[in-house]
């Protein structure tokens, strides 16, 4: 009898609406139907869905995924080889970015020459000194960390308050954009993602597009960063990640 659309949704972690959409565009049509017309998916359909989700995870648009899957000259082993090559390239790129990305991980506010009263005024309950030892141990020899230290070590209370105001203003405008219903790959969303990248480059360290893309991934995989953006607007971490990726593609 195969699998119902609800069962496939649960197994694959995708919504029923997504499966319906894939069927409507011919990307993944179920092999059978019940007498009442309900979709029934076979094991081969699940294999195809796994491949679709793999390519989507790597950022391929649906039309390119369909073209690859429906290539008459592509054998199943060819898809596996392509997936292996893509994964190997992704691992290599992420490994190269890791050093640069980690310099941003709670290290951006270290080495601050402020009084305890000024730190409380600027950062509230967050104590930047509490993470200084970890940052020094993990990244002390890295050029990116040293660049951050050089910059932020010279910031005054007024500098930090100005930077915080910039971040808050950006957060309000990004929230308004999400509320407007604009997609993460819209021009407006990409423009705000670009503003986000330039803010990092201006105040902390040079943030190249691929490094920014890596940061976007970290915003949804590191609970500390996820919580920061979700506290501004639920769903913001993933939306920002997608906007960052679209902006990087636009400028690639």
C-alpha positions in Angstrom: 0.0 0.0 0.0 3.0 2.3 0.4 3.2 5.4 2.6 0.6 8.1 3.0 1.5 11.8 2.6 1.3 12.2 6.4 3.6 9.3 7.0 6.2 10.6 4.5 5.9 14.1 6.1 6.8 12.6 9.4 9.6 10.4 8.1 11.3 13.1 6.1 10.7 16.1 8.3 8.9 18.1 5.6 5.5 19.6 5.6 2.5 18.0 3.8 2.2 21.3 1.9 5.8 20.9 0.6 5.0 17.4 -0.6 1.9 18.6 -2.3 3.9 21.4 -4.0 6.5 18.9 -5.2 3.7 16.8 -6.7 2.1 19.8 -8.4 5.4 20.8 -10.1 6.3 17.3 -11.1 9.3 17.1 -8.9 8.0 14.2 -6.7 4.8 12.5 -7.8 3.7 9.5 -5.7 3.7 6.2 -7.5 0.1 5.4 -6.6 -3.2 6.5 -5.4 -5.9 5.0 -3.2 -9.4 4.4 -4.5 -10.3 7.7 -2.9 -7.5 9.4 -4.7 -5.1 9.9 -1.8 -1.4 9.9 -2.5 0.6 6.7 -1.8 4.4 6.8 -1.9 6.6 3.8 -2.6 10.2 3.2 -1.4 11.5 4.5 -4.7 9.6 7.8 -4.1 11.3 8.1 -0.6 14.7 7.6 -2.2 14.0 10.4 -4.7 12.8 12.6 -1.8 16.0 12.0 0.1 18.0 13.1 -2.9 15.8 16.2 -3.4 16.3 17.2 0.2 20.0 16.7 0.0 20.3 19.0 -3.0 18.0 21.5 -1.3 20.2 21.5 1.8 23.1 22.5 -0.4 21.1 25.4 -1.8 20.1 24.1 -5.2 16.8 25.7 -6.6 14.0 23.3 -7.3 14.3 23.6 -11.1 18.0 22.6 -11.0 17.2 19.7 -8.7 14.5 18.5 -11.2 17.0 18.8 -14.1 19.6 16.7 -12.2 17.1 14.0 -11.1 15.5 13.7 -14.5 18.7 13.6 -16.5 18.4 10.4 -18.6 22.1 9.9 -18.6 22.5 10.1 -14.8 22.6 6.7 -13.1 22.0 6.3 -9.4 25.7 5.9 -8.8 26.3 9.2 -10.6 24.0 11.0 -8.1 26.0 9.4 -5.2 29.3 10.5 -6.7 27.9 14.0 -7.2 26.6 14.1 -3.6 30.0 12.9 -2.3 31.8 15.6 -4.3 29.5 18.3 -3.1 29.7 17.2 0.5 33.5 17.1 0.3 33.6 20.6 -1.2 31.2 21.9 1.5 33.3 20.3 4.3 36.4 21.9 2.9 34.8 25.3 2.6 33.3 25.1 6.1 36.6 24.0 7.5 38.4 26.9 6.0 35.7 29.3 7.3 35.6 27.9 10.8 38.6 29.8 12.0 37.3 33.1 10.8 33.7 32.3 12.0 34.8 31.3 15.5 36.6 34.6 16.0 33.1 36.1 16.2 31.9 33.7 18.7 31.4 35.8 21.8 34.9 37.3 21.2 33.6 40.6 19.8 33.2 42.3 23.1 36.5 41.2 24.8 39.2 43.5 25.9 36.9 46.4 26.6 38.3 49.3 28.6 35.2 50.3 30.5 34.4 50.8 34.1 32.0 48.2 35.7 29.2 50.9 35.7 29.8 51.7 32.0 29.8 47.9 31.1 26.4 47.5 32.9 25.0 50.6 31.0 26.2 49.3 27.7 25.7 45.5 28.0 23.1 45.1 30.7 23.3 41.7 32.4 25.8 40.3 29.8 29.3 40.4 31.3 31.8 40.4 28.4 34.7 39.6 30.8 33.1 36.3 31.8 34.1 34.9 28.3 37.5 36.6 28.0 39.5 33.5 29.2 37.7 31.2 26.8 38.1 33.6 23.9 41.8 34.0 24.6 42.4 30.3 25.0 40.6 29.4 21.8 41.5 32.2 19.4 44.3 34.2 20.9 46.8 33.3 18.2 44.3 34.0 15.3 44.6 37.1 13.2 40.9 37.6 13.2 40.8 37.6 17.0 43.7 40.0 17.2 41.9 42.3 14.7 38.8 42.3 17.0 41.0 43.0 20.0 42.7 46.0 18.3 39.4 47.5 17.3 37.2 46.9 20.3 39.9 47.6 22.9 39.9 51.2 21.8 36.1 51.7 21.9 34.7 54.1 24.5 31.3 53.8 26.2 29.9 56.2 23.6 31.2 54.0 20.8 29.5 50.9 22.2 26.2 52.8 22.8 26.4 54.0 19.1 27.1 50.4 17.9 24.2 49.1 20.0 21.8 51.8 18.6 22.8 50.7 15.0 22.1 47.1 15.9 18.7 47.9 17.4 17.7 50.1 14.5 18.7 47.3 12.1 16.7 44.8 14.2 13.6 47.0 14.0 13.9 47.4 10.2 14.5 43.7 9.7 11.5 42.8 11.9 9.4 45.2 9.8 10.6 43.5 6.7 9.6 40.1 8.0 6.2 41.4 9.0 5.7 42.7 5.5 5.8 39.2 4.1 8.8 39.8 2.0 10.8 36.6 1.2 14.3 36.1 2.4 15.7 36.3 -1.1 13.9 39.5 -1.9 16.1 42.6 -2.8 15.1 44.3 0.5 16.1 41.3 2.6 19.4 40.9 0.7 20.1 44.6 1.2 19.6 44.3 5.0 21.8 41.2 5.0 24.5 43.3 3.2 24.1 46.0 5.8 24.5 43.3 8.5 27.8 42.1 6.8 29.1 45.6 6.6 28.3 46.3 10.2 30.5 43.4 11.2 33.3 44.5 8.9 33.2 48.1 10.1 33.1 47.4 13.8 34.7 43.9 14.4 36.7 42.3 11.5 36.6 42.0 7.8 33.6 39.8 7.0 33.9 38.3 3.5 30.7 36.9 1.9 31.6 33.3 2.5 32.5 34.0 6.1 29.1 35.8 6.4 27.4 32.8 4.9 29.1 30.7 7.6 27.9 33.0 10.3 24.4 32.7 8.9 24.6 28.9 9.3 25.9 29.4 12.9 22.9 31.6 13.7 20.7 28.5 13.4 23.1 25.8 14.7 24.5 27.6 17.8 21.8 28.0 20.5 23.5 31.1 21.8 23.3 33.0 18.5 19.8 31.5 17.7 18.5 32.8 21.0 19.8 36.3 20.3 18.0 36.7 17.0 14.9 34.8 18.1 14.5 37.2 21.0 14.2 40.0 18.5 11.7 38.2 16.3 10.7 34.5 16.3 11.9 33.0 13.1 14.6 35.6 12.5 17.6 33.3 12.8 16.5 31.1 9.9 15.2 34.1 7.8 18.5 36.0 8.3 20.5 32.9 7.4 18.5 32.6 4.1 18.9 36.3 3.4 22.6 36.1 4.0 23.0 33.2 1.7 20.9 34.9 -1.0 23.0 38.0 -0.7 26.3 36.0 -0.9 25.0 34.3 -4.1 24.1 37.7 -5.5 27.6 39.0 -4.9 29.4 35.7 -5.7 
